[in-house]
Amino acid sequence: MGQASFPEMYERWLVGPLFRPWAEVTFEELKLSPGHRVLDIACGTGIVARVARERLGTAGYVVGIDINAEMLAVARTVAPDIDWRLGNAGALPLHDGEQFDVIVCQQGLQFFPDKPAATAEMRRALAQGGRLAVATWRPDEEIPFFRDLRRVAERLLGPIVDLRHSFGNAAPIEALLRDAGFHDVRSRTISRRIRFEDGAPLLRLNTMALVGMSTAGKAMTDNERKRAVEDIVSGSAPVLQSYADGSGVAFELSSNLVTAKG
C-alpha cells in the first residue's frame, strides 16, 4: 500500500466493497427524483454523495460534509463537481435558510459525541416533507467476521470498545430522531454478503482501527502501535483464512437503516 494516507487507503480498499453497497440500498429506499437536493453528513471520502450524483446527474444538487479535512481532500479529488464542506455534524455549515430534500448519514452517527445536537441539526437541514436515512452497523457480536478479528486483537490489547458498532440497536436511534422532531420513523435490519477481492488490506486497516480505539493502543508510541498492528495482523491470519472465498474473503455484514420524514 506504499506511503498512501489513511483516507487514500480507505477510498482505495474499503469504499467499493464495504460502503457503496449500503449507499445503493439507502437510495433504493429513499427514491431520489430529478431536482432533489441531497446532503451527505459525515461523508468521509464521499461515496454516498457520489452515488446520489450518479443517480441524479445534473438534475439535482449534492453536498457532502465531514469533519476530517484529509477525507474531504480525497473526496474533492475523486468528485470535484460535488459541493464538499468541512464541518461538524453538531453545527452544520449551511447557508442561511438552506435545506435539503434528502439527508443521509451513513455510518457516522455512532461517532458523534453529541448525538442530540447532530439529530437536531439534521432536522434543521431537512425541508418540510423531506426524507432522512441513518445507517449504523449492528453490534459486532452479530457479525462473526469482525467479532472474531476483535477477539484476536483483544488477546494483545485487552478489551476493546469498537465505536463502529457502538450504536448497533435501532431503538435509541429511533428515539433520538423522534425527540429531534422527525415523524414516520421506521427501522429495519439489512444484511448483505460482502466480498473483498483481497482480504489483506481490509485486515490491516481494520487492525489499525482496533489498535487506535483500544485503551492500550492510545498509550503506545507510534512504533509500539506499528508493532502491535503487525502482531495482530499475523495472529489474525487463521480468521481471514476461515472466511476465504476463492482468492478473496467474504462475510455477512448487517446494518440498521432508520428512515424518517421532516
Secondary structure, 3 states (H helix, E strand, C coil): CCCCCHHHHHHHHHHHHHHHHHHHHHHHHHCCCCCCEEEEECCCCCHHHHHHHHHHCCCCEEEEEECCHHHHHHHHHHCCCCEEEECECCECCCCCCCCEEEEEEECCHHHCCCHHHHHHHHHHHEEEEEEEEEEEECCHHHCHHHHHHHHHHHHHHCCCCCHHHCCCCHHHHHHHHHHCCCEEEEEEEEEEEEEECCHHHHHHHHHHHHHHHCHHHHCCCHHHHHHHHHHHHHHCHHHHHHCEECCEEEEEEEEEEEEEEC
